């Protein structure tokens, strides 16, 4: 999954939507899965794990609601979506978030 998301450092409480797919581009079935978003800022030890929500399991759609701790400062963050099933764990990688600085106000 090669995805880049643009965010603003320090912003939170908005939704980022994802559609997960199998290698053949069909929907990845999330029925029975528990989801987590792993966030790590490149070049640092800063990392956290937050829960995600399945939107439509059969379609592979899910969403992430970043907390105030997700993207606290400018930089590039590596993201992984971890899908935990009974007896299996599937991790989606190659997701990046680019956190830009807020535009200053007068």
Secondary structure, 3 states (H helix, E strand, C coil): CCEEEEEECCCCCCEEEEECECCCCCECCCCCCEEEEEEEECCCCCEEEEECEEEEHHHCEEEEECCCCCCCCCEEEEEEEEEEECCEEEEEEEEEEEEECCCCCC
